[in-house]
Amino acid sequence: MAEQLPIKEGLFTWPAEKPQLLGSRCRNCGEYAFPAQPDCRSCSGQDTEIVELGDRGTLWTWTIQSFMPKTPYASDESPETFRPYGVGYVEMPGGLRVETRLHENTPEELRIGMPMQLVIEPFRTDASGNQLMTFSFKAAGEAH
Ligand SMILES: [Zn+2]
């Protein structure tokens, strides 16, 4: 039976009613990382723990990806079906900035500092028919 599987383990809680982004936090100096890292970038300590980063942040910076990225961009899209999308950094409550795809795809919809909400959605279908799920962010409060 086809399932919805995370595209990569450990990026977000899944399956979950209210998915959270997962990262790591250094027990020594408190530095956060996403994706989770076994070593701390800040103090080189190796005592890190997996933590939930939350599902909301604010838009720190963004751009519009207007052409199809080169491999290993493995979606179901072709250059003919590709549609531009936003990419940006969302600052999470701990201060960590997470690089993410954005739902919004025109400059008019995006503003630095706007509140953003985590979304888990299908990215592509694998050979067994499973839906591979990835994360992105959309403007918080936007109608679905
Ligand atoms: Zn550290």
Backbone and ligand atoms as CSV (ligand in chain L), in Angstrom:
chain,resi,resn,atom,element,x,y,z
A,1,MET,N,N,0.832,-1.194,0.000
A,1,MET,CA,C,0.000,0.000,0.000
A,1,MET,C,C,0.875,1.255,0.000
A,2,ALA,N,N,0.482,2.222,-0.783
A,2,ALA,CA,C,1.279,3.452,-0.869
A,2,ALA,C,C,1.226,4.207,0.448
A,3,GLU,N,N,2.362,4.723,0.827
A,3,GLU,CA,C,2.474,5.454,2.086
A,3,GLU,C,C,2.997,6.854,1.820
A,4,GLN,N,N,2.852,7.699,2.823
A,4,GLN,CA,C,3.493,9.005,2.781
A,4,GLN,C,C,4.729,8.938,3.662
A,5,LEU,N,N,5.889,9.026,3.036
A,5,LEU,CA,C,7.145,8.879,3.754
A,5,LEU,C,C,7.931,10.188,3.695
A,6,PRO,N,N,8.666,10.495,4.777
A,6,PRO,CA,C,9.514,11.693,4.706
A,6,PRO,C,C,10.609,11.493,3.662
A,7,ILE,N,N,10.950,12.521,2.929
A,7,ILE,CA,C,11.969,12.413,1.885
A,7,ILE,C,C,13.317,12.079,2.505
A,8,LYS,N,N,13.507,12.448,3.772
A,8,LYS,CA,C,14.727,12.151,4.492
A,8,LYS,C,C,14.344,12.046,5.968
A,9,GLU,N,N,14.901,11.048,6.657
A,9,GLU,CA,C,14.607,10.881,8.077
A,9,GLU,C,C,15.209,12.022,8.878
A,10,GLY,N,N,14.495,12.437,9.917
A,10,GLY,CA,C,15.086,13.361,10.880
A,10,GLY,C,C,14.952,14.830,10.559
A,11,LEU,N,N,14.234,15.176,9.470
A,11,LEU,CA,C,14.059,16.601,9.143
A,11,LEU,C,C,12.867,17.200,9.872
A,12,PHE,N,N,11.825,16.376,10.052
A,12,PHE,CA,C,10.618,16.869,10.716
A,12,PHE,C,C,9.885,15.682,11.308
A,13,THR,N,N,9.005,15.951,12.273
A,13,THR,CA,C,8.234,14.874,12.891
A,13,THR,C,C,7.170,14.432,11.878
A,14,TRP,N,N,7.133,13.127,11.607
A,14,TRP,CA,C,6.198,12.613,10.614
A,14,TRP,C,C,6.016,11.111,10.817
A,15,PRO,N,N,4.797,10.545,10.773
A,15,PRO,CA,C,3.556,11.317,10.648
A,15,PRO,C,C,3.234,12.041,11.951
A,16,ALA,N,N,2.577,13.166,11.850
A,16,ALA,CA,C,2.227,13.954,13.021
A,16,ALA,C,C,1.061,14.860,12.670
A,17,GLU,N,N,0.211,15.071,13.639
A,17,GLU,CA,C,-0.930,15.943,13.424
A,17,GLU,C,C,-0.462,17.394,13.234
A,18,LYS,N,N,0.542,17.757,14.021
A,18,LYS,CA,C,1.091,19.103,13.942
A,18,LYS,C,C,2.610,18.962,13.800
A,19,PRO,N,N,3.073,18.732,12.573
A,19,PRO,CA,C,4.502,18.439,12.379
A,19,PRO,C,C,5.398,19.589,12.845
A,20,GLN,N,N,6.551,19.220,13.348
A,20,GLN,CA,C,7.544,20.187,13.818
A,20,GLN,C,C,8.846,19.939,13.066
A,21,LEU,N,N,9.553,21.000,12.791
A,21,LEU,CA,C,10.877,20.868,12.219
A,21,LEU,C,C,11.830,20.336,13.294
A,22,LEU,N,N,12.714,19.419,12.884
A,22,LEU,CA,C,13.660,18.848,13.839
A,22,LEU,C,C,15.069,19.372,13.572
A,23,GLY,N,N,15.767,19.685,14.622
A,23,GLY,CA,C,17.153,20.115,14.493
A,23,GLY,C,C,17.945,19.581,15.658
A,24,SER,N,N,19.131,20.091,15.838
A,24,SER,CA,C,19.908,19.690,16.998
A,24,SER,C,C,20.297,20.925,17.799
A,25,ARG,N,N,20.555,20.697,19.062
A,25,ARG,CA,C,20.967,21.760,19.956
A,25,ARG,C,C,22.172,21.265,20.732
A,26,CYS,N,N,23.164,22.122,20.840
A,26,CYS,CA,C,24.384,21.762,21.564
A,26,CYS,C,C,24.122,21.889,23.060
A,27,ARG,N,N,24.423,20.815,23.802
A,27,ARG,CA,C,24.205,20.862,25.246
A,27,ARG,C,C,25.258,21.716,25.939
A,28,ASN,N,N,26.342,21.972,25.222
A,28,ASN,CA,C,27.428,22.744,25.818
A,28,ASN,C,C,27.205,24.250,25.683
A,29,CYS,N,N,26.936,24.714,24.445
A,29,CYS,CA,C,26.839,26.166,24.242
A,29,CYS,C,C,25.452,26.622,23.796
A,30,GLY,N,N,24.546,25.680,23.498
A,30,GLY,CA,C,23.182,26.066,23.170
A,30,GLY,C,C,22.942,26.372,21.699
A,31,GLU,N,N,23.969,26.223,20.843
A,31,GLU,CA,C,23.823,26.504,19.407
A,31,GLU,C,C,22.855,25.505,18.753
A,32,TYR,N,N,21.956,26.025,17.899
A,32,TYR,CA,C,21.026,25.176,17.155
A,32,TYR,C,C,21.564,24.899,15.757
A,33,ALA,N,N,21.151,23.758,15.175
A,33,ALA,CA,C,21.536,23.453,13.798
A,33,ALA,C,C,20.387,22.762,13.087
A,34,PHE,N,N,20.271,23.031,11.792
A,34,PHE,CA,C,19.317,22.325,10.940
A,34,PHE,C,C,19.957,22.111,9.585
A,35,PRO,N,N,19.917,20.900,9.004
A,35,PRO,CA,C,19.475,19.676,9.679
A,35,PRO,C,C,20.349,19.364,10.903
A,36,ALA,N,N,19.860,18.457,11.749
A,36,ALA,CA,C,20.565,18.102,12.978
A,36,ALA,C,C,22.002,17.667,12.688
A,37,GLN,N,N,22.930,18.116,13.518
A,37,GLN,CA,C,24.350,17.798,13.366
A,37,GLN,C,C,24.854,17.075,14.614
A,38,PRO,N,N,25.731,16.073,14.419
A,38,PRO,CA,C,26.312,15.404,15.588
A,38,PRO,C,C,27.355,16.268,16.285
A,39,ASP,N,N,27.982,17.209,15.537
A,39,ASP,CA,C,28.989,18.087,16.127
A,39,ASP,C,C,28.473,19.522,16.106
A,40,CYS,N,N,28.866,20.286,17.097
A,40,CYS,CA,C,28.462,21.683,17.155
A,40,CYS,C,C,29.398,22.535,16.309
A,41,ARG,N,N,28.805,23.381,15.439
A,41,ARG,CA,C,29.616,24.250,14.582
A,41,ARG,C,C,30.266,25.357,15.383
A,42,SER,N,N,29.651,25.678,16.501
A,42,SER,CA,C,30.097,26.837,17.255
A,42,SER,C,C,31.259,26.507,18.201
A,43,CYS,N,N,31.115,25.416,18.967
A,43,CYS,CA,C,32.146,25.112,19.973
A,43,CYS,C,C,32.839,23.786,19.697
A,44,SER,N,N,32.477,23.112,18.580
A,44,SER,CA,C,33.048,21.821,18.198
A,44,SER,C,C,32.729,20.717,19.193
A,45,GLY,N,N,31.828,20.987,20.134
A,45,GLY,CA,C,31.418,19.960,21.081
A,45,GLY,C,C,30.655,18.847,20.373
A,46,GLN,N,N,30.629,17.673,20.957
A,46,GLN,CA,C,29.934,16.550,20.339
A,46,GLN,C,C,28.731,16.113,21.147
A,47,ASP,N,N,28.329,16.958,22.072
A,47,ASP,CA,C,27.195,16.625,22.927
A,47,ASP,C,C,25.966,17.385,22.432
A,48,THR,N,N,25.367,16.884,21.337
A,48,THR,CA,C,24.186,17.547,20.798
A,48,THR,C,C,22.970,16.659,20.998
A,49,GLU,N,N,21.813,17.286,21.057
A,49,GLU,CA,C,20.568,16.543,21.205
A,49,GLU,C,C,19.598,16.972,20.113
A,50,ILE,N,N,18.707,16.042,19.724
A,50,ILE,CA,C,17.677,16.358,18.735
A,50,ILE,C,C,16.564,17.129,19.438
A,51,VAL,N,N,16.169,18.249,18.859
A,51,VAL,CA,C,15.105,19.065,19.449
A,51,VAL,C,C,14.089,19.449,18.377
A,52,GLU,N,N,12.873,19.711,18.810
A,52,GLU,CA,C,11.865,20.252,17.912
A,52,GLU,C,C,12.093,21.750,17.798
A,53,LEU,N,N,12.191,22.227,16.560
A,53,LEU,CA,C,12.452,23.648,16.338
A,53,LEU,C,C,11.162,24.449,16.253
A,54,GLY,N,N,10.031,23.747,16.190
A,54,GLY,CA,C,8.757,24.435,16.087
A,54,GLY,C,C,8.232,24.392,14.663
A,55,ASP,N,N,7.106,25.042,14.429
A,55,ASP,CA,C,6.495,25.041,13.105
A,55,ASP,C,C,6.210,26.453,12.610
A,56,ARG,N,N,6.798,27.439,13.281
A,56,ARG,CA,C,6.603,28.823,12.860
A,56,ARG,C,C,7.888,29.596,12.947
A,57,GLY,N,N,8.039,30.557,12.065
A,57,GLY,CA,C,9.198,31.428,12.113
A,57,GLY,C,C,8.874,32.702,11.367
A,58,THR,N,N,9.907,33.501,11.108
A,58,THR,CA,C,9.702,34.725,10.335
A,58,THR,C,C,10.649,34.704,9.144
A,59,LEU,N,N,10.201,35.315,8.052
A,59,LEU,CA,C,10.981,35.306,6.824
A,59,LEU,C,C,12.180,36.235,6.983
A,60,TRP,N,N,13.381,35.689,6.795
A,60,TRP,CA,C,14.604,36.461,7.005
A,60,TRP,C,C,15.099,37.039,5.683
A,61,THR,N,N,15.103,36.222,4.653
A,61,THR,CA,C,15.392,36.706,3.315
A,61,THR,C,C,14.806,35.715,2.322
A,62,TRP,N,N,14.678,36.104,1.068
A,62,TRP,CA,C,14.039,35.217,0.098
A,62,TRP,C,C,14.461,35.599,-1.311
A,63,THR,N,N,14.213,34.697,-2.249
A,63,THR,CA,C,14.389,34.981,-3.667
A,63,THR,C,C,13.405,34.106,-4.431
A,64,ILE,N,N,13.274,34.329,-5.725
A,64,ILE,CA,C,12.399,33.477,-6.538
A,64,ILE,C,C,13.267,32.621,-7.452
A,65,GLN,N,N,13.074,31.302,-7.371
A,65,GLN,CA,C,13.762,30.365,-8.269
A,65,GLN,C,C,12.929,30.294,-9.549
A,66,SER,N,N,13.426,30.901,-10.618
A,66,SER,CA,C,12.573,31.034,-11.800
A,66,SER,C,C,12.935,30.074,-12.925
A,67,PHE,N,N,13.979,29.247,-12.722
A,67,PHE,CA,C,14.271,28.209,-13.716
A,67,PHE,C,C,14.505,26.905,-12.982
A,68,MET,N,N,14.411,25.800,-13.689
A,68,MET,CA,C,14.507,24.490,-13.045
A,68,MET,C,C,15.952,24.218,-12.610
A,69,PRO,N,N,16.164,23.894,-11.318
A,69,PRO,CA,C,17.533,23.623,-10.865
A,69,PRO,C,C,18.093,22.382,-11.560
A,70,LYS,N,N,19.417,22.316,-11.654
A,70,LYS,CA,C,20.076,21.139,-12.226
A,70,LYS,C,C,19.959,19.955,-11.261
A,71,THR,N,N,20.275,18.751,-11.757
A,71,THR,CA,C,20.304,17.583,-10.883
A,71,THR,C,C,21.246,17.867,-9.716
A,72,PRO,N,N,21.057,17.317,-8.535
A,72,PRO,CA,C,20.090,16.262,-8.183
A,72,PRO,C,C,18.696,16.758,-7.809
A,73,TYR,N,N,18.187,17.746,-8.495
A,73,TYR,CA,C,16.816,18.199,-8.248
A,73,TYR,C,C,15.875,17.120,-8.758
A,74,ALA,N,N,15.351,16.267,-7.859
A,74,ALA,CA,C,14.623,15.072,-8.278
A,74,ALA,C,C,13.138,15.220,-8.012
A,75,SER,N,N,12.481,16.068,-8.737
A,75,SER,CA,C,11.036,16.157,-8.606
A,75,SER,C,C,10.408,15.509,-9.837
A,76,ASP,N,N,9.098,15.532,-9.912
A,76,ASP,CA,C,8.414,14.965,-11.067
A,76,ASP,C,C,8.325,15.975,-12.216
A,77,GLU,N,N,8.916,17.143,-12.009
A,77,GLU,CA,C,8.740,18.198,-12.995
A,77,GLU,C,C,9.691,18.047,-14.173
A,78,SER,N,N,9.298,18.589,-15.296
A,78,SER,CA,C,10.163,18.699,-16.457
A,78,SER,C,C,10.321,20.194,-16.725
A,79,PRO,N,N,11.277,20.564,-17.585
A,79,PRO,CA,C,11.404,21.998,-17.888
A,79,PRO,C,C,10.087,22.588,-18.401
A,80,GLU,N,N,9.248,21.759,-18.997
A,80,GLU,CA,C,7.970,22.259,-19.529
A,80,GLU,C,C,6.948,22.487,-18.416
A,81,THR,N,N,6.969,21.623,-17.380
A,81,THR,CA,C,5.958,21.746,-16.333
A,81,THR,C,C,6.468,22.549,-15.132
A,82,PHE,N,N,7.769,22.844,-15.117
A,82,PHE,CA,C,8.346,23.551,-13.976
A,82,PHE,C,C,7.659,24.906,-13.770
A,83,ARG,N,N,7.368,25.205,-12.513
A,83,ARG,CA,C,6.818,26.521,-12.182
A,83,ARG,C,C,7.718,27.191,-11.155
A,84,PRO,N,N,7.943,28.471,-11.302
A,84,PRO,CA,C,8.818,29.188,-10.364
A,84,PRO,C,C,8.324,29.035,-8.919
A,85,TYR,N,N,9.263,29.055,-7.991
A,85,TYR,CA,C,8.881,28.988,-6.585
A,85,TYR,C,C,9.816,29.877,-5.775
A,86,GLY,N,N,9.368,30.220,-4.606
A,86,GLY,CA,C,10.187,31.025,-3.719
A,86,GLY,C,C,11.113,30.149,-2.893
A,87,VAL,N,N,12.292,30.641,-2.613
A,87,VAL,CA,C,13.179,30.003,-1.645
A,87,VAL,C,C,13.633,31.094,-0.681
A,88,GLY,N,N,13.916,30.677,0.530
A,88,GLY,CA,C,14.323,31.698,1.479
A,88,GLY,C,C,14.859,31.083,2.748
A,89,TYR,N,N,15.164,31.962,3.686
A,89,TYR,CA,C,15.563,31.537,5.018
A,89,TYR,C,C,14.478,31.989,5.985
A,90,VAL,N,N,14.029,31.046,6.794
A,90,VAL,CA,C,13.054,31.361,7.826
A,90,VAL,C,C,13.771,31.294,9.164
A,91,GLU,N,N,13.641,32.350,9.945
A,91,GLU,CA,C,14.266,32.371,11.261
A,91,GLU,C,C,13.317,31.760,12.270
A,92,MET,N,N,13.788,30.711,12.934
A,92,MET,CA,C,12.981,29.999,13.914
A,92,MET,C,C,13.111,30.697,15.272
A,93,PRO,N,N,12.200,30.365,16.216
A,93,PRO,CA,C,12.220,31.062,17.508
A,93,PRO,C,C,13.578,31.017,18.215
A,94,GLY,N,N,14.368,29.947,18.041
A,94,GLY,CA,C,15.677,29.878,18.683
A,94,GLY,C,C,16.729,30.743,18.007
A,95,GLY,N,N,16.360,31.410,16.903
A,95,GLY,CA,C,17.311,32.262,16.202
A,95,GLY,C,C,17.970,31.576,15.017
A,96,LEU,N,N,17.729,30.261,14.861
A,96,LEU,CA,C,18.317,29.514,13.755
A,96,LEU,C,C,17.612,29.870,12.448
A,97,ARG,N,N,18.390,30.030,11.369
A,97,ARG,CA,C,17.818,30.310,10.063
A,97,ARG,C,C,17.843,29.060,9.209
A,98,VAL,N,N,16.674,28.689,8.714
A,98,VAL,CA,C,16.500,27.438,7.986
A,98,VAL,C,C,16.242,27.750,6.513
A,99,GLU,N,N,17.043,27.147,5.627
A,99,GLU,CA,C,16.821,27.336,4.194
A,99,GLU,C,C,15.635,26.480,3.783
A,100,THR,N,N,14.698,27.047,3.051
A,100,THR,CA,C,13.470,26.328,2.755
A,100,THR,C,C,12.848,26.803,1.455
A,101,ARG,N,N,12.083,25.903,0.864
A,101,ARG,CA,C,11.232,26.284,-0.250
A,101,ARG,C,C,10.017,27.022,0.324
A,102,LEU,N,N,9.468,27.968,-0.435
A,102,LEU,CA,C,8.326,28.759,0.024
A,102,LEU,C,C,7.133,28.513,-0.888
A,103,HIS,N,N,5.946,28.552,-0.322
A,103,HIS,CA,C,4.730,28.396,-1.129
A,103,HIS,C,C,4.560,29.568,-2.088
A,104,GLU,N,N,4.881,30.747,-1.622
A,104,GLU,CA,C,4.682,31.954,-2.415
A,104,GLU,C,C,5.704,31.980,-3.548
A,105,ASN,N,N,5.285,32.450,-4.706
A,105,ASN,CA,C,6.220,32.446,-5.832
A,105,ASN,C,C,6.228,33.757,-6.622
A,106,THR,N,N,5.728,34.822,-6.022
A,106,THR,CA,C,5.879,36.142,-6.638
A,106,THR,C,C,6.366,37.116,-5.575
A,107,PRO,N,N,7.164,38.098,-5.987
A,107,PRO,CA,C,7.701,39.065,-5.016
A,107,PRO,C,C,6.600,39.797,-4.254
A,108,GLU,N,N,5.449,39.955,-4.869
A,108,GLU,CA,C,4.364,40.692,-4.216
A,108,GLU,C,C,3.872,39.985,-2.953
A,109,GLU,N,N,4.066,38.671,-2.891
A,109,GLU,CA,C,3.537,37.911,-1.752
A,109,GLU,C,C,4.531,37.824,-0.594
A,110,LEU,N,N,5.763,38.268,-0.822
A,110,LEU,CA,C,6.814,38.024,0.164
A,110,LEU,C,C,7.365,39.329,0.717
A,111,ARG,N,N,7.611,39.307,2.010
A,111,ARG,CA,C,8.080,40.502,2.705
A,111,ARG,C,C,8.974,40.026,3.844
A,112,ILE,N,N,10.138,40.610,3.958
A,112,ILE,CA,C,11.055,40.226,5.035
A,112,ILE,C,C,10.389,40.508,6.378
A,113,GLY,N,N,10.476,39.534,7.291
A,113,GLY,CA,C,9.895,39.697,8.617
A,113,GLY,C,C,8.492,39.150,8.751
A,114,MET,N,N,7.893,38.697,7.627
A,114,MET,CA,C,6.522,38.179,7.731
A,114,MET,C,C,6.511,36.818,8.436
A,115,PRO,N,N,5.425,36.525,9.206
A,115,PRO,CA,C,5.338,35.242,9.893
A,115,PRO,C,C,5.100,34.102,8.902
A,116,MET,N,N,5.788,32.987,9.114
A,116,MET,CA,C,5.717,31.841,8.222
A,116,MET,C,C,5.333,30.590,9.006
A,117,GLN,N,N,4.638,29.701,8.303
A,117,GLN,CA,C,4.125,28.480,8.911
A,117,GLN,C,C,4.698,27.267,8.157
A,118,LEU,N,N,5.153,26.260,8.922
A,118,LEU,CA,C,5.672,25.029,8.320
A,118,LEU,C,C,4.553,24.239,7.629
A,119,VAL,N,N,4.828,23.702,6.460
A,119,VAL,CA,C,3.893,22.832,5.743
A,119,VAL,C,C,4.640,21.576,5.324
A,120,ILE,N,N,4.019,20.418,5.525
A,120,ILE,CA,C,4.575,19.160,5.024
A,120,ILE,C,C,3.718,18.750,3.833
A,121,GLU,N,N,4.346,18.492,2.698
A,121,GLU,CA,C,3.562,18.232,1.487
A,121,GLU,C,C,4.290,17.248,0.581
A,122,PRO,N,N,3.542,16.604,-0.332
A,122,PRO,CA,C,4.163,15.648,-1.244
A,122,PRO,C,C,5.152,16.348,-2.171
A,123,PHE,N,N,6.314,15.732,-2.374
A,123,PHE,CA,C,7.329,16.290,-3.268
A,123,PHE,C,C,7.342,15.501,-4.572
A,124,ARG,N,N,7.407,14.172,-4.449
A,124,ARG,CA,C,7.336,13.320,-5.633
A,124,ARG,C,C,6.940,11.922,-5.200
A,125,THR,N,N,6.723,11.049,-6.175
A,125,THR,CA,C,6.335,9.674,-5.910
A,125,THR,C,C,7.523,8.772,-6.218
A,126,ASP,N,N,7.824,7.835,-5.313
A,126,ASP,CA,C,8.970,6.952,-5.570
A,126,ASP,C,C,8.540,5.743,-6.398
A,127,ALA,N,N,9.481,4.842,-6.690
A,127,ALA,CA,C,9.221,3.713,-7.591
A,127,ALA,C,C,8.147,2.774,-7.050
A,128,SER,N,N,7.963,2.715,-5.726
A,128,SER,CA,C,6.953,1.843,-5.125
A,128,SER,C,C,5.597,2.527,-5.015
A,129,GLY,N,N,5.500,3.750,-5.488
A,129,GLY,CA,C,4.230,4.458,-5.428
A,129,GLY,C,C,4.030,5.241,-4.144
A,130,ASN,N,N,5.037,5.230,-3.264
A,130,ASN,CA,C,4.928,6.007,-2.035
A,130,ASN,C,C,5.102,7.491,-2.336
A,131,GLN,N,N,4.371,8.292,-1.589
A,131,GLN,CA,C,4.532,9.731,-1.712
A,131,GLN,C,C,5.650,10.179,-0.792
A,132,LEU,N,N,6.659,10.809,-1.354
A,132,LEU,CA,C,7.746,11.324,-0.539
A,132,LEU,C,C,7.392,12.751,-0.130
A,133,MET,N,N,7.422,12.950,1.194
A,133,MET,CA,C,6.970,14.219,1.747
A,133,MET,C,C,8.168,15.117,2.052
A,134,THR,N,N,8.027,16.385,1.750
A,134,THR,CA,C,9.069,17.336,2.104
A,134,THR,C,C,8.440,18.497,2.868
A,135,PHE,N,N,9.288,19.381,3.355
A,135,PHE,CA,C,8.761,20.518,4.106
A,135,PHE,C,C,8.931,21.788,3.285
A,136,SER,N,N,8.058,22.722,3.530
A,136,SER,CA,C,8.239,24.072,3.005
A,136,SER,C,C,7.567,25.017,3.985
A,137,PHE,N,N,7.623,26.285,3.689
A,137,PHE,CA,C,6.941,27.266,4.533
A,137,PHE,C,C,5.994,28.083,3.671
A,138,LYS,N,N,4.911,28.502,4.287
A,138,LYS,CA,C,3.986,29.413,3.619
A,138,LYS,C,C,3.676,30.555,4.578
A,139,ALA,N,N,3.143,31.644,4.018
A,139,ALA,CA,C,2.769,32.767,4.847
A,139,ALA,C,C,1.757,32.309,5.882
A,140,ALA,N,N,1.987,32.597,7.149
A,140,ALA,CA,C,1.069,32.179,8.198
A,140,ALA,C,C,-0.249,32.926,8.042
A,141,GLY,N,N,-1.335,32.186,8.145
A,141,GLY,CA,C,-2.638,32.811,8.047
A,141,GLY,C,C,-3.209,32.782,6.648
A,142,GLU,N,N,-2.372,32.399,5.679
A,142,GLU,CA,C,-2.844,32.268,4.294
A,142,GLU,C,C,-3.874,31.151,4.228
A,143,ALA,N,N,-4.959,31.352,3.488
A,143,ALA,CA,C,-5.968,30.296,3.330
A,143,ALA,C,C,-5.372,29.162,2.541
A,144,HIS,N,N,-5.723,27.929,2.873
A,144,HIS,CA,C,-5.114,26.771,2.233
A,144,HIS,C,C,-5.711,26.510,0.862
L,1,ZN,ZN,ZN,28.326,24.096,21.100
